């Protein structure tokens, strides 16, 4: 039985073919550094669902991870965490 996607999962799916941005997650590997600097294009629905699941997993484990449409939104969100 399939469940209705959450609003956040719909957000990821609606950005297929678009570039999204995220905050640093503590990983210093070249791939993560490139994604933080340049964003990441969502290729297809499977990729969108993977990113959604990853965001959920990191946050459940206490590591703040959030994807946004712009780098500015990332910075604004980070500022709210520091207050």
C-alpha positions in Angstrom: 0.0 0.0 0.0 1.4 3.4 -1.0 1.1 6.4 1.2 0.5 10.0 0.2 3.7 12.0 -0.1 4.4 14.6 2.6 4.5 18.3 1.7 8.2 18.2 2.0 8.5 15.2 -0.4 6.3 17.0 -2.8 8.6 20.0 -2.6 11.5 17.8 -3.7 9.5 16.2 -6.5 8.4 19.6 -7.8 12.0 20.6 -8.3 13.0 17.8 -10.6 15.3 19.3 -13.3 16.1 22.2 -11.1 19.1 23.0 -8.9 18.7 23.2 -5.1 21.1 24.1 -2.3 21.8 22.9 1.2 23.8 23.7 4.3 27.0 22.0 5.3 26.5 18.7 7.1 30.0 18.3 8.6 31.3 16.1 5.7 34.4 17.6 4.1 34.5 15.2 1.1 34.9 16.8 -2.4 31.3 15.8 -3.4 29.7 17.5 -0.4 31.9 20.5 -0.8 30.8 20.8 -4.4 27.1 20.4 -3.6 27.3 23.1 -0.8 29.2 25.5 -3.2 27.2 24.9 -6.4 24.0 23.2 -5.5 22.6 19.9 -6.9 20.2 19.3 -9.8 17.5 16.8 -9.0 17.6 14.3 -11.9 14.3 12.4 -11.5 11.7 11.2 -9.0 14.0 8.5 -7.5 16.7 11.1 -6.9 14.1 13.5 -5.4 12.9 10.8 -3.0 16.5 9.9 -2.1 17.3 13.5 -1.2 14.0 13.7 0.9 14.9 10.5 2.7 18.5 11.7 3.3 17.3 15.0 4.7 14.9 13.2 7.1 17.6 10.7 8.2 20.1 13.4 9.0 17.6 15.4 11.0 16.4 12.3 12.9 20.1 11.7 13.8 20.4 15.2 15.1 22.4 16.6 12.1 20.6 19.7 10.7 20.3 19.3 7.0 17.9 21.3 4.8 17.6 21.9 1.1 16.4 25.2 -0.4 15.8 26.9 -3.7 18.6 29.5 -3.2 21.9 29.9 -1.3 20.3 33.0 0.3 17.5 30.9 1.8 20.2 28.5 3.2 22.0 31.4 4.9 18.8 32.8 6.3 17.9 29.4 7.7 21.3 29.1 9.3 21.0 32.5 10.9 17.7 31.3 12.6 19.6 28.3 14.0 22.3 30.5 15.5 19.8 32.7 17.4 
